[in-house]
Amino acid sequence: MPTSFLVVSLILVIFDLIDISQAFYIGIFGFTVTAVTWWWWAIFTIKYLITTLNRASTNLQEVNEEIKSVKLEMQELKDES
C-alpha cells in the first residue's frame, strides 16, 4: 500500500496535477488514520483476549474442582468395596 501511494504520488507530481507538499500532507493524513485505526484495533483485540483467557481460566478451575470431587467419590466407593 505505501509503495502504491508513492508511485501514484510521483506520477501526479510529475504530471503537475499536485505539488509535493500536497502529496506530503495526503501521506501524513493517511499515516495518521492508519496509526489511529491500528491502535484502537490493538486495544480492543487485547481486551478481547484478556476476557477470553479469564473466562477459560475460570472454566478450567471449575473442571479441576469437579475432577477432584469425582476422584474423592471414586476413592470412597473403592474403600467401601
Backbone as CSV, one residue per row, in Angstrom:
resi,resn,N_x,N_y,N_z,CA_x,CA_y,CA_z,C_x,C_y,C_z
1,MET,0.813,-1.188,0.000,0.000,0.000,0.000,0.863,1.261,0.000
2,PRO,1.879,1.358,0.866,2.709,2.563,0.831,3.445,2.731,-0.506
3,THR,3.858,1.615,-1.084,4.562,1.711,-2.364,3.637,2.229,-3.453
4,SER,2.409,1.753,-3.477,1.466,2.244,-4.491,1.153,3.720,-4.272
5,PHE,1.063,4.146,-3.015,0.857,5.567,-2.742,2.020,6.395,-3.284
6,LEU,3.241,5.921,-3.055,4.410,6.657,-3.539,4.434,6.731,-5.066
7,VAL,4.094,5.637,-5.719,4.098,5.612,-7.184,3.033,6.560,-7.736
8,VAL,1.813,6.478,-7.183,0.735,7.361,-7.649,1.081,8.812,-7.372
9,SER,1.618,9.086,-6.190,2.011,10.465,-5.864,3.088,10.965,-6.818
10,LEU,4.064,10.119,-7.119,5.134,10.504,-8.038,4.570,10.830,-9.416
11,ILE,3.669,9.991,-9.900,3.061,10.239,-11.220,2.276,11.547,-11.209
12,LEU,1.498,11.772,-10.139,0.708,13.008,-10.053,1.604,14.241,-9.965
13,VAL,2.721,14.136,-9.259,3.653,15.270,-9.162,4.349,15.496,-10.495
14,ILE,4.754,14.421,-11.174,5.432,14.557,-12.471,4.520,15.236,-13.485
15,PHE,3.246,14.858,-13.508,2.310,15.462,-14.458,1.713,16.767,-13.941
16,ASP,2.245,17.248,-12.839,1.886,18.543,-12.259,0.387,18.635,-11.923
17,LEU,-0.178,17.514,-11.500,-1.568,17.521,-11.050,-1.663,17.914,-9.576
18,ILE,-0.624,17.597,-8.810,-0.499,18.058,-7.424,0.962,18.447,-7.218
19,ASP,1.207,19.226,-6.166,2.610,19.516,-5.867,3.073,18.632,-4.707
20,ILE,4.352,18.705,-4.422,4.959,17.783,-3.463,4.398,17.986,-2.061
21,SER,4.052,19.234,-1.697,3.516,19.470,-0.359,2.125,18.850,-0.205
22,GLN,1.317,18.871,-1.257,0.012,18.221,-1.189,0.177,16.711,-1.022
23,ALA,1.092,16.121,-1.751,1.348,14.680,-1.618,1.833,14.355,-0.208
24,PHE,2.673,15.244,0.337,3.185,15.051,1.694,2.045,15.061,2.708
25,TYR,1.171,16.052,2.630,0.077,16.160,3.598,-0.952,15.030,3.438
26,ILE,-1.174,14.600,2.218,-2.055,13.446,2.000,-1.424,12.196,2.634
27,GLY,-0.133,12.046,2.472,0.576,10.910,3.081,0.532,10.963,4.604
28,ILE,0.731,12.139,5.183,0.660,12.287,6.640,-0.739,11.950,7.142
29,PHE,-1.771,12.433,6.421,-3.146,12.138,6.808,-3.411,10.629,6.741
30,GLY,-2.976,9.985,5.673,-3.162,8.534,5.539,-2.448,7.766,6.639
31,PHE,-1.230,8.189,6.958,-0.480,7.537,8.032,-1.192,7.715,9.367
32,THR,-1.706,8.911,9.630,-2.399,9.183,10.889,-3.646,8.311,11.027
33,VAL,-4.440,8.247,9.974,-5.653,7.421,10.014,-5.287,5.955,10.236
34,THR,-4.264,5.477,9.561,-3.831,4.091,9.717,-3.328,3.822,11.135
35,ALA,-2.543,4.728,11.674,-1.983,4.534,13.016,-3.077,4.520,14.080
36,VAL,-4.012,5.449,13.994,-5.084,5.514,14.988,-5.986,4.289,14.881
37,THR,-6.316,3.902,13.664,-7.159,2.720,13.461,-6.474,1.478,14.009
38,TRP,-5.189,1.320,13.720,-4.458,0.162,14.213,-4.393,0.160,15.736
39,TRP,-4.185,1.334,16.341,-4.096,1.444,17.789,-5.402,0.994,18.435
40,TRP,-6.536,1.475,17.952,-7.827,1.076,18.504,-8.065,-0.413,18.304
41,TRP,-7.718,-0.944,17.127,-7.874,-2.371,16.871,-7.037,-3.178,17.863
42,ALA,-5.802,-2.755,18.092,-4.920,-3.479,19.014,-5.483,-3.452,20.435
43,ILE,-5.975,-2.311,20.883,-6.521,-2.199,22.235,-7.731,-3.117,22.396
44,PHE,-8.662,-3.084,21.454,-9.855,-3.925,21.549,-9.509,-5.412,21.436
45,THR,-8.522,-5.754,20.624,-8.110,-7.153,20.499,-7.492,-7.649,21.799
46,ILE,-6.658,-6.840,22.420,-6.044,-7.228,23.695,-7.117,-7.389,24.762
47,LYS,-8.083,-6.475,24.790,-9.182,-6.580,25.753,-9.962,-7.879,25.533
48,TYR,-10.240,-8.206,24.283,-10.966,-9.443,23.964,-10.165,-10.669,24.407
49,LEU,-8.851,-10.671,24.161,-8.014,-11.805,24.564,-7.982,-11.968,26.075
50,ILE,-7.887,-10.865,26.795,-7.863,-10.929,28.255,-9.180,-11.498,28.771
51,THR,-10.290,-11.025,28.222,-11.598,-11.535,28.639,-11.716,-13.029,28.348
52,THR,-11.300,-13.442,27.170,-11.375,-14.856,26.795,-10.497,-15.713,27.695
53,LEU,-9.291,-15.263,27.974,-8.388,-16.041,28.826,-8.899,-16.121,30.259
54,ASN,-9.473,-15.046,30.768,-10.046,-15.091,32.121,-11.210,-16.067,32.187
55,ARG,-12.059,-16.055,31.174,-13.195,-16.980,31.135,-12.701,-18.428,31.057
56,ALA,-11.691,-18.659,30.238,-11.144,-20.018,30.110,-10.513,-20.464,31.425
57,SER,-9.822,-19.574,32.098,-9.198,-19.906,33.373,-10.249,-20.264,34.418
58,THR,-11.323,-19.495,34.458,-12.411,-19.789,35.397,-13.023,-21.152,35.107
59,ASN,-13.266,-21.426,33.832,-13.841,-22.719,33.460,-12.904,-23.876,33.808
60,LEU,-11.606,-23.684,33.631,-10.646,-24.735,33.965,-10.602,-24.985,35.465
61,GLN,-10.738,-23.929,36.247,-10.770,-24.107,37.701,-12.010,-24.898,38.117
62,GLU,-13.147,-24.622,37.467,-14.372,-25.370,37.766,-14.201,-26.849,37.401
63,VAL,-13.610,-27.114,36.258,-13.379,-28.502,35.837,-12.438,-29.197,36.813
64,ASN,-11.409,-28.505,37.263,-10.458,-29.075,38.222,-11.170,-29.451,39.519
65,GLU,-12.060,-28.587,40.000,-12.815,-28.894,41.218,-13.727,-30.107,41.005
66,GLU,-14.351,-30.195,39.851,-15.218,-31.336,39.565,-14.422,-32.636,39.496
67,ILE,-13.232,-32.583,38.918,-12.384,-33.778,38.841,-11.973,-34.224,40.247
68,LYS,-11.629,-33.268,41.107,-11.288,-33.619,42.492,-12.472,-34.276,43.183
69,SER,-13.664,-33.759,42.939,-14.868,-34.325,43.543,-15.102,-35.752,43.058
70,VAL,-14.941,-35.975,41.769,-15.131,-37.317,41.205,-14.077,-38.268,41.752
71,LYS,-12.821,-37.821,41.859,-11.765,-38.676,42.415,-12.085,-39.066,43.856
72,LEU,-12.583,-38.100,44.621,-12.926,-38.382,46.009,-14.065,-39.398,46.087
73,GLU,-15.076,-39.235,45.265,-16.184,-40.194,45.241,-15.706,-41.582,44.812
74,MET,-14.834,-41.625,43.815,-14.300,-42.915,43.355,-13.506,-43.584,44.480
75,GLN,-12.727,-42.803,45.211,-11.937,-43.355,46.307,-12.850,-43.880,47.416
76,GLU,-13.933,-43.142,47.692,-14.879,-43.599,48.716,-15.559,-44.896,48.279
77,LEU,-15.940,-44.983,47.005,-16.557,-46.229,46.507,-15.559,-47.382,46.570
78,LYS,-14.322,-47.110,46.270,-13.294,-48.150,46.316,-13.069,-48.622,47.744
79,ASP,-13.073,-47.679,48.676,-12.852,-48.033,50.087,-14.011,-48.846,50.650
80,GLU,-15.225,-48.609,50.153,-16.408,-49.348,50.629,-16.388,-50.798,50.140
81,SER,-15.741,-51.041,49.036,-15.748,-52.398,48.465,-14.841,-53.348,49.172
